[in-house]
Amino acid sequence: MKAGEGVTGLKDGISKALTKLGDGQAGLGDTGGCQSAAAQKELYDSWKKYVGDVSSRCDELGGLLERSGHDLSMSDESVMGELDKLKVKYEDTEAVGGRAKEK
């Protein structure tokens, strides 16, 4: 139960980081005429999605851990099954930002 609360509590820090990430992006404006600005926007979009997924993963994993602590009728197998579902849902994907573009 404590582990679930701890994992769910990570969302606060992640939300603050996502806000700071957005604040740093503000004012960039049109990225069409500048390759480095366009690359920075692509990287920002990639990190925004990634950090959002981390937040969702913390929420779901924390909830599962809290439920398994409260509901002692959950078998080890059913907890493992739920963990396996989260692994599939949040499987890390190939990075999308920071790669050289074909010319």
N, C-alpha and C positions, 0 to 999 in steps of 0.2 A: 504494500500500500504506500509506504514512504517513497519507494523507488518511483512509483507512478506519479506521485505528487512532484517529485524532483524533476522528472522528465517533462511533465506538463508545464512546470514552472520555467523551463528553459525558453518557452515561447515569449516571455516578456523581454528577455535580452535579445532574442532574434527579431522581435518587432521593432525594438529600438534601433538595431543595426540596419534593418530594412528602411526605416525612416531616414537614418543618416545617409544611407546609400542614395535614396531618392533626393534628399537635400543637396547632395553633392552633384547630382545630375541636373538640378534646376539651373536654368539660365544658359544651358548649352546652346539652345536655339536650333536653327536649321543646320543639319549635319551634311547637307548635300554637296557643299563646295569644298569640304575639307576631309581628306582621307583619315587623318588621325581622329577627328571628331566623330566620323562615321564608325570607325573601329571602336572608339570609346563607347558609343551608343550601343553597339552590338554586344560589347562586353557587359555593359550595364544590364541590358535585357536578359542576358544569360544568367548573370548573378541574381537578378531579381527573381527569376523563375526558380533558380536553385534554392535560394534562401526561403522563398515561399514554400517550396516542397519540404525543406527541412522543418519548417514550422508546423506544417500539416503532419509530418511524420512524428514529431514530438507529441502533438496532440493525440494522435491515434494510439501510439505506443504507450503514452502515459495513461490514457483511458483504459487500455487493455490491462496494464499492470495494476491499476487501481481496482478494476472489476475483479481480477483474479485474486486480489488480496481480500476483497469483501465477500466474494462468492466462492466459498471454499468447496462448492460442489463441482467447480470446473476441474476436469482432470488435467494431468500434465500433458496428455496428448492433445486435448482441445486447445490448451494455451499454446502449445507448439504449432498447432495448425493455424491459429490466428497470427502467430509471429511469422510463419511462412508466407501467409497472405500479404502481410505488410512488406516482407522482403521483395515479393514480386511486384507489388504496387509501386514501391519506391525504389526500384532497382536503379542504380546510378546509370546515367546515360553518358554518351560521349560528349565531351566539352564542345560548346558551339562558338565560343569567343576566342579571339587571340590567334587565330590561324591565318597564315598567309593566303591571300586570295589569288586565284589565277588571273593573269593579265591578258 
